Amino acid sequence: MTAPIKLKIPHQSHYHGVALLVVGGLAARLDVSYEQLEDLQLALESVLENGGYAWTSEVTVELDVQDGGLAMIVGPLDGAALKSDLEDEREDRLALGRLLGTLVEDVSVERREDGDWLRLEKRLQAVGSGGSRGRA
């Protein structure tokens, strides 16, 4: 088992691209499909770009390669705002919970000493195992 990759960046939008590049590099290393890479990056971006979740001036993104999958853990975040958006079921908008549910297999909020962290888990299939790089 490998140690998680941890990236701490300022919680400002022009630094969020760095986290997306790290996810992209790891996905390339894991030889995942282009569609899976897009899912991972969109899930991460949808959390980072919402300034309402900022709890501190910095945010940490942890990437943990697991057997057959990848966990992205983001925090610390404003747990109350995050949970409210995850549980929002209004039909007139695309709520965070619904969006993340289409992109990753598991979404949960973890409580840590420094605040709440969002855990996103995605099962991955390597390109050589039947995935594809391009869109049909």
CORHUCOR-V64644 format. One record per residue. RES is the residue in three letters. BURIAL is b if it has 24 or more other ideal C-beta (glycine too) atoms within 12 Angstrom, else e. Layout:
((RES	BURIAL) (RES	BURIAL))
This chain:
((MET	e) (THR	e) (ALA	e) (PRO	e) (ILE	b) (LYS	e) (LEU	b) (LYS	e) (ILE	b) (PRO	e) (HIS	b) (GLN	e) (SER	e) (HIS	e) (TYR	e) (HIS	b) (GLY	e) (VAL	e) (ALA	b) (LEU	b) (LEU	e) (VAL	b) (VAL	b) (GLY	b) (GLY	e) (LEU	b) (ALA	b) (ALA	e) (ARG	e) (LEU	b) (ASP	e) (VAL	b) (SER	b) (TYR	e) (GLU	e) (GLN	b) (LEU	b) (GLU	b) (ASP	b) (LEU	b) (GLN	b) (LEU	b) (ALA	b) (LEU	b) (GLU	b) (SER	b) (VAL	b) (LEU	b) (GLU	b) (ASN	b) (GLY	e) (GLY	e) (TYR	b) (ALA	b) (TRP	b) (THR	e) (SER	e) (GLU	e) (VAL	b) (THR	b) (VAL	b) (GLU	b) (LEU	b) (ASP	e) (VAL	b) (GLN	e) (ASP	e) (GLY	e) (GLY	b) (LEU	b) (ALA	b) (MET	b) (ILE	b) (VAL	b) (GLY	b) (PRO	b) (LEU	b) (ASP	b) (GLY	b) (ALA	e) (ALA	e) (LEU	b) (LYS	e) (SER	e) (ASP	b) (LEU	b) (GLU	e) (ASP	e) (GLU	e) (ARG	e) (GLU	e) (ASP	e) (ARG	e) (LEU	e) (ALA	e) (LEU	b) (GLY	b) (ARG	e) (LEU	b) (LEU	b) (GLY	e) (THR	e) (LEU	b) (VAL	b) (GLU	b) (ASP	e) (VAL	b) (SER	b) (VAL	b) (GLU	b) (ARG	e) (ARG	e) (GLU	e) (ASP	e) (GLY	b) (ASP	b) (TRP	b) (LEU	b) (ARG	b) (LEU	b) (GLU	b) (LYS	b) (ARG	b) (LEU	b) (GLN	e) (ALA	e) (VAL	e) (GLY	e) (SER	e) (GLY	e) (GLY	e) (SER	e) (ARG	e) (GLY	e) (ARG	e) (ALA	e))
